[in-house]
Amino acid sequence: MITIDALDNFPIVQGKCDLGTEIINPSEEALLIHKKVLRKDPRLIQVMLDQTENQKGNRLQVTNSFIGGWLPNGLFLTSAGVDKLGSNTAIVLPKNCDEIARKLSDAIFDKLKVRIAIIITDSDGRIDKKGATQVAVGLYGISGLRKSRYMEKTNVETVCDMLAASAGLLMGQRGKMVPVVKISGLDYDFDRDATIEDTANQYN
């Protein structure tokens, strides 16, 4: 049986970008995109461009009030994984969430002598639906894909996103303050070489 438990008493860890000091002048491309999506701060759009590592906007999808972005690792996230906090603060994803997941797993092993898989998640919306869910943005120790065979057909499931979404039932969104969830009872093979890029379609 698979169980999901919220873990409490974790300190608040914050990585922020001050829009007022670090990003003063949005680029022309950011200003052009802002004209299409007026509700988005042009400084925030500049951060999205920075996160995609493409200043021409070729890795952003802009439709009506939606902005999504392809990150260098191949993931596509709403607002390129950028969140705004208050009027002058942007929260961005770490550059390598797989590496952070590995370090967390190693730290737990050093303390408890138990080797566990780690999935790092982020809230993400869909262009066709209201609201948000949790998706995997980094992992260590578990393949992000689960494959099965039926009637000579190979079925592929993005199991890391399925686990991320189930964790989201307890984690909730900003303000709930449940950053860590433990999922027990899942049958999987520990895989040190798995990466989140294994789950991503190649973006051209």
Accessible surface in RSA format (square Angstrom, percent):
REM  Atomic radii and reference values for relative SASA: ProtOr
REM  Chains: A
REM  Algorithm: Lee & Richards
REM  Probe-radius: 1.40
REM  Slices: 20
REM RES _ NUM      All-atoms   Total-Side   Main-Chain    Non-polar    All polar
REM                ABS   REL    ABS   REL    ABS   REL    ABS   REL    ABS   REL
RES MET A   1   199.31 103.2 132.31  87.6  67.00 159.5 104.49  88.8  94.82 125.6
RES ILE A   2    90.39  51.4  67.57  50.3  22.83  55.0  67.57  48.7  22.83  61.9
RES THR A   3    48.94  34.8  44.65  45.3   4.29  10.2  41.94  56.3   7.00  10.6
RES ILE A   4    51.05  29.0  30.56  22.8  20.49  49.4  30.56  22.0  20.49  55.6
RES ASP A   5    63.78  44.7  61.18  60.9   2.60   6.1  16.90  39.8  46.89  46.8
RES ALA A   6    39.89  36.7  20.11  31.0  19.78  45.0  20.11  28.3  19.78  52.4
RES LEU A   7    62.40  34.8  60.40  43.2   2.01   5.0  61.49  43.2   0.92   2.5
RES ASP A   8   105.24  73.7  83.90  83.5  21.34  50.5  26.14  61.5  79.09  78.9
RES ASN A   9   154.21 106.3 109.66 106.0  44.55 107.3  40.23  96.8 113.98 110.2
RES PHE A  10    96.35  48.2  72.89  45.1  23.45  61.0  73.83  44.8  22.52  64.5
RES PRO A  11   104.49  76.1  85.15  77.6  19.34  70.3  97.50  80.5   6.99  43.4
RES ILE A  12   116.64  66.4  84.39  62.9  32.25  77.7  89.32  64.3  27.32  74.1
RES VAL A  13   134.41  88.4 103.33  93.5  31.08  74.9 106.12  92.2  28.30  76.7
RES GLN A  14   110.98  62.1  73.43  53.7  37.55  89.4  21.65  46.1  89.32  67.7
RES GLY A  15    50.59  62.4   0.00   N/A  50.59  62.4  39.90 109.5  10.68  23.9
RES LYS A  16   102.96  50.2  67.89  41.7  35.07  83.5  32.50  29.3  70.46  75.1
RES CYS A  17    16.37  12.4  16.14  18.0   0.23   0.5   8.30  21.0   8.07   8.7
RES ASP A  18    63.86  44.7  60.11  59.8   3.75   8.9  19.59  46.1  44.26  44.1
RES LEU A  19     0.13   0.1   0.00   0.0   0.13   0.3   0.00   0.0   0.13   0.3
RES GLY A  20    40.69  50.2   0.00   N/A  40.69  50.2  21.84  59.9  18.85  42.2
RES THR A  21    98.66  70.2  76.95  78.0  21.71  51.7  72.97  98.0  25.69  38.8
RES GLU A  22   118.12  67.8  84.40  63.8  33.72  80.3  33.37  64.6  84.74  69.2
RES ILE A  23    21.74  12.4  18.59  13.8   3.15   7.6  21.46  15.5   0.28   0.8
RES ILE A  24   126.35  71.9 105.93  78.9  20.41  49.2 108.93  78.4  17.41  47.3
RES ASN A  25   123.76  85.3 103.35  99.9  20.41  49.1  27.68  66.6  96.07  92.9
RES PRO A  26    28.62  20.9  18.06  16.5  10.56  38.4  18.06  14.9  10.56  65.6
RES SER A  27    39.17  33.1  28.14  37.6  11.03  25.4  38.83  82.7   0.34   0.5
RES GLU A  28   145.52  83.5 139.84 105.8   5.69  13.5  54.21 104.9  91.32  74.6
RES GLU A  29    50.48  29.0  47.68  36.1   2.81   6.7   8.13  15.7  42.35  34.6
RES ALA A  30     0.00   0.0   0.00   0.0   0.00   0.0   0.00   0.0   0.00   0.0
RES LEU A  31    77.65  43.2  77.06  55.1   0.59   1.5  77.06  54.1   0.59   1.6
RES LEU A  32    94.72  52.7  93.05  66.6   1.67   4.2  93.05  65.3   1.67   4.5
RES ILE A  33     6.09   3.5   6.09   4.5   0.00   0.0   6.09   4.4   0.00   0.0
RES HIS A  34    43.45  23.7  43.45  30.2   0.00   0.0  22.64  23.3  20.80  24.2
RES LYS A  35   145.26  70.9 126.32  77.5  18.93  45.1  76.95  69.3  68.30  72.8
RES LYS A  36   143.99  70.2 116.64  71.6  27.35  65.1  72.59  65.3  71.40  76.1
RES VAL A  37     3.32   2.2   0.65   0.6   2.67   6.4   3.32   2.9   0.00   0.0
RES LEU A  38   128.40  71.5 109.48  78.3  18.92  47.6 109.66  77.0  18.74  50.4
RES ARG A  39   162.87  68.4 120.94  61.7  41.92  99.8  70.47  96.3  92.39  56.0
RES LYS A  40    31.45  15.3  30.13  18.5   1.32   3.1   6.74   6.1  24.71  26.3
RES ASP A  41    25.60  17.9  15.58  15.5  10.02  23.7  13.07  30.8  12.53  12.5
RES PRO A  42    30.35  22.1  30.35  27.7   0.00   0.0  30.35  25.1   0.00   0.0
RES ARG A  43    54.70  23.0  54.70  27.9   0.00   0.0  19.81  27.1  34.89  21.1
RES LEU A  44     6.56   3.7   6.56   4.7   0.00   0.0   6.56   4.6   0.00   0.0
RES ILE A  45     0.00   0.0   0.00   0.0   0.00   0.0   0.00   0.0   0.00   0.0
RES GLN A  46    16.09   9.0  16.09  11.8   0.00   0.0   7.00  14.9   9.09   6.9
RES VAL A  47     5.13   3.4   5.13   4.6   0.00   0.0   5.13   4.5   0.00   0.0
RES MET A  48     0.00   0.0   0.00   0.0   0.00   0.0   0.00   0.0   0.00   0.0
RES LEU A  49     0.00   0.0   0.00   0.0   0.00   0.0   0.00   0.0   0.00   0.0
RES ASP A  50    53.69  37.6  46.25  46.0   7.45  17.6  23.57  55.5  30.12  30.0
RES GLN A  51    22.95  12.8  20.45  14.9   2.50   6.0   0.06   0.1  22.89  17.4
RES THR A  52     1.81   1.3   0.19   0.2   1.61   3.8   0.00   0.0   1.81   2.7
RES GLU A  53   111.27  63.9  76.20  57.6  35.07  83.5  33.95  65.7  77.32  63.1
RES ASN A  54    35.28  24.3  30.85  29.8   4.43  10.7   5.15  12.4  30.14  29.1
RES GLN A  55    88.50  49.5  77.93  57.0  10.56  25.2  62.25 132.5  26.25  19.9
RES LYS A  56   158.45  77.3 145.34  89.2  13.11  31.2  91.10  82.0  67.35  71.7
RES GLY A  57    13.62  16.8   0.00   N/A  13.62  16.8   1.38   3.8  12.24  27.4
RES ASN A  58    92.02  63.5  75.34  72.8  16.68  40.2  25.57  61.5  66.45  64.2
RES ARG A  59    44.45  18.7  44.39  22.6   0.05   0.1  13.12  17.9  31.33  19.0
RES LEU A  60    17.06   9.5   0.46   0.3  16.59  41.7   0.46   0.3  16.59  44.7
RES GLN A  61    64.03  35.8  60.18  44.0   3.84   9.1  24.13  51.4  39.90  30.3
RES VAL A  62    43.15  28.4  13.55  12.3  29.60  71.3  13.55  11.8  29.60  80.3
RES THR A  63    53.51  38.1  48.94  49.6   4.57  10.9  41.96  56.4  11.55  17.5
RES ASN A  64   128.27  88.5 104.58 101.1  23.69  57.0  36.49  87.8  91.78  88.7
RES SER A  65    61.64  52.1  58.62  78.2   3.02   7.0  26.72  56.9  34.92  48.9
RES PHE A  66    28.10  14.1  25.81  16.0   2.29   6.0  28.10  17.0   0.00   0.0
RES ILE A  67     1.42   0.8   0.00   0.0   1.42   3.4   0.00   0.0   1.42   3.8
RES GLY A  68     0.00   0.0   0.00   N/A   0.00   0.0   0.00   0.0   0.00   0.0
RES GLY A  69     0.00   0.0   0.00   N/A   0.00   0.0   0.00   0.0   0.00   0.0
RES TRP A  70    58.33  23.4  58.33  28.2   0.00   0.0  43.66  23.3  14.67  23.8
RES LEU A  71    12.80   7.1  12.80   9.2   0.00   0.0  12.80   9.0   0.00   0.0
RES PRO A  72    77.64  56.6  44.21  40.3  33.43 121.5  49.58  40.9  28.05 174.4
RES ASN A  73    37.93  26.2  31.46  30.4   6.46  15.6  16.69  40.2  21.24  20.5
RES GLY A  74    16.15  19.9   0.00   N/A  16.15  19.9   9.79  26.9   6.36  14.2
RES LEU A  75    20.95  11.7  19.42  13.9   1.53   3.9  20.95  14.7   0.00   0.0
RES PHE A  76    70.21  35.1  52.15  32.3  18.07  47.0  52.15  31.6  18.07  51.7
RES LEU A  77     5.16   2.9   5.09   3.6   0.07   0.2   5.16   3.6   0.00   0.0
RES THR A  78    39.82  28.3  33.38  33.8   6.44  15.4  33.07  44.4   6.76  10.2
RES SER A  79     7.20   6.1   7.20   9.6   0.00   0.0   3.20   6.8   4.00   5.6
RES ALA A  80     0.23   0.2   0.00   0.0   0.23   0.5   0.00   0.0   0.23   0.6
RES GLY A  81     6.07   7.5   0.00   N/A   6.07   7.5   3.74  10.3   2.33   5.2
RES VAL A  82     4.30   2.8   0.00   0.0   4.30  10.4   0.00   0.0   4.30  11.7
RES ASP A  83    52.31  36.6  49.44  49.2   2.87   6.8   3.85   9.1  48.46  48.3
RES LYS A  84    70.71  34.5  54.41  33.4  16.30  38.8  29.90  26.9  40.81  43.5
RES LEU A  85    55.43  30.9  53.03  37.9   2.40   6.0  53.12  37.3   2.31   6.2
RES GLY A  86    60.43  74.5   0.00   N/A  60.43  74.5  43.20 118.5  17.24  38.6
RES SER A  87    78.38  66.2  67.99  90.7  10.39  23.9  48.11 102.4  30.28  42.4
RES ASN A  88    67.79  46.8  65.94  63.7   1.86   4.5  16.93  40.8  50.86  49.2
RES THR A  89    30.39  21.6  30.39  30.8   0.00   0.0   2.46   3.3  27.93  42.2
RES ALA A  90     0.00   0.0   0.00   0.0   0.00   0.0   0.00   0.0   0.00   0.0
RES ILE A  91    55.22  31.4  54.51  40.6   0.72   1.7  54.51  39.3   0.72   1.9
RES VAL A  92    47.32  31.1  34.41  31.2  12.91  31.1  35.44  30.8  11.88  32.2
RES LEU A  93    26.46  14.7  22.37  16.0   4.09  10.3  22.48  15.8   3.98  10.7
RES PRO A  94    65.49  47.7  45.30  41.3  20.19  73.4  57.50  47.5   8.00  49.7
RES LYS A  95   158.37  77.3 123.54  75.8  34.84  82.9 111.49 100.3  46.88  49.9
RES ASN A  96    83.15  57.3  75.41  72.9   7.74  18.6  25.84  62.2  57.32  55.4
RES CYS A  97     9.72   7.4   4.17   4.7   5.55  13.0   0.72   1.8   9.00   9.7
RES ASP A  98    26.16  18.3  23.09  23.0   3.08   7.3  15.16  35.7  11.00  11.0
RES GLU A  99    59.55  34.2  57.10  43.2   2.45   5.8  25.72  49.8  33.83  27.6
RES ILE A 100    63.15  35.9  62.94  46.9   0.21   0.5  63.14  45.5   0.01   0.0
RES ALA A 101     0.00   0.0   0.00   0.0   0.00   0.0   0.00   0.0   0.00   0.0
RES ARG A 102    82.78  34.8  82.78  42.2   0.00   0.0  31.93  43.6  50.86  30.8
RES LYS A 103   120.06  58.6 114.18  70.1   5.88  14.0  61.46  55.3  58.60  62.4
RES LEU A 104    83.33  46.4  82.80  59.2   0.53   1.3  83.24  58.5   0.09   0.2
RES SER A 105     0.00   0.0   0.00   0.0   0.00   0.0   0.00   0.0   0.00   0.0
RES ASP A 106    37.89  26.5  37.50  37.3   0.38   0.9  21.01  49.4  16.88  16.8
RES ALA A 107    52.33  48.1  46.42  71.6   5.90  13.4  51.66  72.8   0.66   1.8
RES ILE A 108    50.93  29.0  48.60  36.2   2.33   5.6  50.92  36.7   0.01   0.0
RES PHE A 109    69.98  35.0  69.98  43.3   0.00   0.0  69.98  42.4   0.00   0.0
RES ASP A 110    96.40  67.5  80.61  80.2  15.79  37.3  24.42  57.5  71.98  71.8
RES LYS A 111   176.03  85.9 147.35  90.4  28.69  68.3  91.98  82.8  84.05  89.5
RES LEU A 112   120.46  67.1 101.31  72.5  19.15  48.2 105.59  74.2  14.88  40.0
RES LYS A 113   143.59  70.1 122.46  75.1  21.13  50.3  87.05  78.3  56.55  60.2
RES VAL A 114    78.19  51.4  74.98  67.9   3.20   7.7  78.19  67.9   0.00   0.0
RES ARG A 115    69.44  29.2  46.41  23.7  23.03  54.8  25.64  35.0  43.79  26.5
RES ILE A 116    62.22  35.4  61.92  46.1   0.30   0.7  62.22  44.8   0.00   0.0
RES ALA A 117    24.64  22.7   6.90  10.7  17.74  40.4   7.15  10.1  17.49  46.3
RES ILE A 118    25.67  14.6  23.62  17.6   2.05   4.9  25.67  18.5   0.00   0.0
RES ILE A 119    44.79  25.5  19.09  14.2  25.70  61.9  19.09  13.7  25.70  69.7
RES ILE A 120    35.26  20.1  32.30  24.1   2.95   7.1  35.26  25.4   0.00   0.0
RES THR A 121    29.29  20.8   8.22   8.3  21.07  50.2   6.64   8.9  22.65  34.2
RES ASP A 122    21.82  15.3  18.67  18.6   3.15   7.4   3.19   7.5  18.63  18.6
RES SER A 123    37.34  31.5  23.50  31.4  13.84  31.9   4.20   8.9  33.14  46.4
RES ASP A 124    20.16  14.1  16.59  16.5   3.57   8.4   2.83   6.7  17.33  17.3
RES GLY A 125    19.09  23.5   0.00   N/A  19.09  23.5  11.57  31.7   7.53  16.9
RES ARG A 126   131.26  55.1 118.32  60.3  12.94  30.8  48.53  66.3  82.73  50.1
RES ILE A 127    93.22  53.0  63.06  47.0  30.16  72.7  65.33  47.0  27.89  75.7
RES ASP A 128    92.01  64.4  54.34  54.1  37.66  89.1  44.28 104.2  47.73  47.6
RES LYS A 129   129.86  63.4 112.30  68.9  17.56  41.8  72.79  65.5  57.06  60.8
RES LYS A 130   208.40 101.7 177.00 108.6  31.40  74.8 126.51 113.9  81.89  87.2
RES GLY A 131    61.56  75.9   0.00   N/A  61.56  75.9  40.37 110.8  21.19  47.5
RES ALA A 132    60.40  55.5  21.88  33.8  38.52  87.6  26.03  36.7  34.36  91.0
RES THR A 133    59.48  42.3  53.63  54.4   5.85  13.9  47.57  63.9  11.91  18.0
RES GLN A 134    13.26   7.4  11.65   8.5   1.60   3.8   1.67   3.6  11.58   8.8
RES VAL A 135    26.85  17.7  26.85  24.3   0.00   0.0  26.85  23.3   0.00   0.0
RES ALA A 136     3.69   3.4   0.00   0.0   3.69   8.4   0.00   0.0   3.69   9.8
RES VAL A 137     2.64   1.7   1.32   1.2   1.32   3.2   1.32   1.1   1.32   3.6
RES GLY A 138     0.00   0.0   0.00   N/A   0.00   0.0   0.00   0.0   0.00   0.0
RES LEU A 139     0.97   0.5   0.00   0.0   0.97   2.4   0.00   0.0   0.97   2.6
RES TYR A 140    16.76   7.8  16.76   9.5   0.00   0.0  10.24   7.7   6.52   8.0
RES GLY A 141     0.00   0.0   0.00   N/A   0.00   0.0   0.00   0.0   0.00   0.0
RES ILE A 142     8.67   4.9   8.67   6.5   0.00   0.0   8.67   6.2   0.00   0.0
RES SER A 143    44.27  37.4  42.59  56.8   1.68   3.9  25.42  54.1  18.86  26.4
RES GLY A 144     0.85   1.1   0.00   N/A   0.85   1.1   0.00   0.0   0.85   1.9
RES LEU A 145    46.08  25.7  34.87  24.9  11.21  28.2  34.87  24.5  11.21  30.2
RES ARG A 146   102.74  43.1  98.84  50.4   3.90   9.3  51.03  69.7  51.70  31.3
RES LYS A 147   140.36  68.5 110.60  67.9  29.76  70.9  53.31  48.0  87.05  92.7
RES SER A 148    55.29  46.7  46.93  62.6   8.35  19.2  43.40  92.4  11.88  16.6
RES ARG A 149   156.68  65.8 126.79  64.6  29.89  71.2  64.60  88.3  92.08  55.8
RES TYR A 150   154.19  72.0 148.74  84.6   5.45  14.2 110.11  82.7  44.08  54.3
RES MET A 151   152.15  78.8 119.68  79.2  32.47  77.3  99.20  84.3  52.95  70.1
RES GLU A 152   160.41  92.1 133.28 100.8  27.14  64.6  48.72  94.2 111.69  91.2
RES LYS A 153   134.07  65.4 130.22  79.9   3.85   9.2  78.26  70.4  55.82  59.5
RES THR A 154    61.52  43.8  43.05  43.6  18.46  44.0  31.32  42.1  30.20  45.7
RES ASN A 155    50.76  35.0  47.16  45.6   3.60   8.7  20.33  48.9  30.43  29.4
RES VAL A 156    82.60  54.3  49.04  44.4  33.56  80.9  49.04  42.6  33.56  91.0
RES GLU A 157    62.68  36.0  58.09  43.9   4.59  10.9  27.90  54.0  34.78  28.4
RES THR A 158    50.53  35.9  44.94  45.6   5.59  13.3  14.55  19.5  35.98  54.4
RES VAL A 159     9.93   6.5   9.93   9.0   0.00   0.0   9.93   8.6   0.00   0.0
RES CYS A 160     0.92   0.7   0.80   0.9   0.13   0.3   0.21   0.5   0.71   0.8
RES ASP A 161    47.47  33.2  45.65  45.4   1.82   4.3  16.47  38.8  31.00  30.9
RES MET A 162    89.95  46.6  77.48  51.3  12.48  29.7  79.75  67.8  10.21  13.5
RES LEU A 163    19.23  10.7  18.73  13.4   0.50   1.3  19.09  13.4   0.14   0.4
RES ALA A 164     1.63   1.5   0.00   0.0   1.63   3.7   1.59   2.2   0.04   0.1
RES ALA A 165    39.93  36.7  31.85  49.2   8.07  18.4  32.27  45.4   7.66  20.3
RES SER A 166    29.16  24.6  24.97  33.3   4.19   9.7  26.96  57.4   2.20   3.1
RES ALA A 167     8.09   7.4   8.09  12.5   0.00   0.0   8.09  11.4   0.00   0.0
RES GLY A 168    15.77  19.4   0.00   N/A  15.77  19.4   6.51  17.9   9.26  20.7
RES LEU A 169   136.50  76.0 113.18  81.0  23.32  58.6 117.57  82.6  18.93  50.9
RES LEU A 170    61.49  34.2  59.55  42.6   1.94   4.9  59.78  42.0   1.71   4.6
RES MET A 171    31.49  16.3  28.27  18.7   3.22   7.7  24.66  21.0   6.83   9.0
RES GLY A 172    22.27  27.5   0.00   N/A  22.27  27.5  17.63  48.4   4.64  10.4
RES GLN A 173    88.89  49.7  74.44  54.4  14.45  34.4  59.49 126.6  29.40  22.3
RES ARG A 174   151.97  63.8 111.02  56.6  40.95  97.5  75.75 103.5  76.23  46.2
RES GLY A 175    58.24  71.8   0.00   N/A  58.24  71.8  32.17  88.3  26.07  58.4
RES LYS A 176   112.50  54.9  89.05  54.6  23.45  55.8  67.20  60.5  45.30  48.3
RES MET A 177   120.36  62.3  91.35  60.5  29.01  69.1  78.19  66.5  42.17  55.9
RES VAL A 178    24.33  16.0  17.89  16.2   6.44  15.5  18.92  16.4   5.40  14.7
RES PRO A 179    77.08  56.2  53.06  48.4  24.01  87.3  60.75  50.2  16.33 101.5
RES VAL A 180    49.68  32.7  47.14  42.7   2.53   6.1  49.68  43.2   0.00   0.0
RES VAL A 181    27.30  18.0   0.93   0.8  26.36  63.5   0.93   0.8  26.36  71.5
RES LYS A 182   103.19  50.3  98.60  60.5   4.59  10.9  48.65  43.8  54.54  58.1
RES ILE A 183    51.33  29.2  22.40  16.7  28.93  69.7  22.40  16.1  28.93  78.5
RES SER A 184    41.71  35.2  36.13  48.2   5.58  12.9  32.25  68.7   9.46  13.3
RES GLY A 185    54.57  67.3   0.00   N/A  54.57  67.3  26.03  71.4  28.54  63.9
RES LEU A 186    37.63  21.0  21.62  15.5  16.02  40.3  22.14  15.6  15.49  41.7
RES ASP A 187   143.09 100.2 114.07 113.5  29.02  68.6  43.59 102.6  99.51  99.2
RES TYR A 188    82.70  38.6  53.99  30.7  28.71  74.7  47.82  35.9  34.88  43.0
RES ASP A 189   128.17  89.8 115.88 115.3  12.30  29.1  36.33  85.5  91.85  91.6
RES PHE A 190    69.93  35.0  38.53  23.9  31.40  81.7  38.53  23.4  31.40  89.9
RES ASP A 191    49.17  34.4  45.78  45.6   3.39   8.0  13.59  32.0  35.58  35.5
RES ARG A 192   144.01  60.5 126.16  64.3  17.85  42.5  49.10  67.1  94.91  57.5
RES ASP A 193   125.42  87.9 106.90 106.4  18.52  43.8  35.67  84.0  89.75  89.5
RES ALA A 194     8.69   8.0   1.83   2.8   6.86  15.6   4.23   6.0   4.46  11.8
RES THR A 195    49.34  35.1  49.29  50.0   0.05   0.1  45.25  60.8   4.09   6.2
RES ILE A 196     4.89   2.8   4.89   3.6   0.00   0.0   4.89   3.5   0.00   0.0
RES GLU A 197   102.87  59.1  91.35  69.1  11.52  27.4  16.15  31.2  86.72  70.8
RES ASP A 198    83.12  58.2  58.74  58.5  24.38  57.6  25.53  60.1  57.59  57.4
RES THR A 199    30.63  21.8   4.87   4.9  25.75  61.4   1.96   2.6  28.67  43.3
RES ALA A 200    28.78  26.5   3.59   5.5  25.19  57.3   9.69  13.6  19.10  50.6
RES ASN A 201   136.11  93.9 123.66 119.5  12.45  30.0  32.11  77.3 104.00 100.5
RES GLN A 202   157.81  88.2 128.34  93.8  29.48  70.2  52.14 111.0 105.67  80.1
RES TYR A 203    57.95  27.1  42.15  24.0  15.80  41.1  31.41  23.6  26.54  32.7
RES ASN A 204   160.80 110.9 105.51 102.0  55.29 133.1  64.17 154.4  96.62  93.4
END  Absolute sums over single chains surface
CHAIN  1 A    12708.7      10030.5       2678.3       7012.4       5696.4
END  Absolute sums over all chains
TOTAL         12708.7      10030.5       2678.3       7012.4       5696.4
